[in-house]
Amino acid sequence: MTTIEFFSGPDVARTKSHTPGSIAVWIFIYAELTEFAFFFLAFLIAKFYFPAEFREGPPQLNTLAGFLNTLVLLTSSLCVARAVQAIKRDAQRQTVIWLLCTVGAGVTYCLIKAWEYQWNEARGITPRTNYFFATYYYLMFNHFLHVVIGTFTILGTAVLAALGHYTVDSHDGLEGAASYWHMIDLVWILIFPLIYVLR
């Protein structure tokens, strides 16, 4: 067996590690994570300079809304992971269903967030209340925007899946969209304790 045959054999192809999505998607994801890292750093700096406001702020928030959105996003990550598994089994209908479930979760997140904003407004909590709430709204809006973008991305992926665009051997676009959605979920898992729980 030649060196070329050894490295290109079917057994090697099956065992070779696979990075989901394309390199362009991962560059975008790393850029987004870097952006959020700067947000978190700004949050910690503000907390250092205004400890009283950041200690008294979290108890005034709607923790139930934050908890519900945590459950919604964790469920959505499960759904999008199942969609990727389904396309690898050539189960196109199941792929579409799981993707639409993810879209539903994204919409649910947005509705809960809208309720939370109304709840805040009724109690006089605005970005101008103090530094904690200014930081809270900045982080929340930025993440909310990413959820909206991710929801439309997954919806577009669901349409393409329904049209048969993805197959067992060609589904990088679906994996890329799923990876982006997992990034959104990961960021929220960091935001929830940082904003709603820790004093």
Secondary structure as UniProt FT lines:
FT   HELIX           3..8
FT   HELIX           10..15
FT   HELIX           23..49
FT   HELIX           51..56
FT   HELIX           58..60
FT   HELIX           63..88
FT   TURN            89..90
FT   HELIX           92..122
FT   TURN            123..124
FT   TURN            127..128
FT   HELIX           131..162
FT   TURN            163..164
FT   HELIX           172..192
FT   HELIX           193..197
//
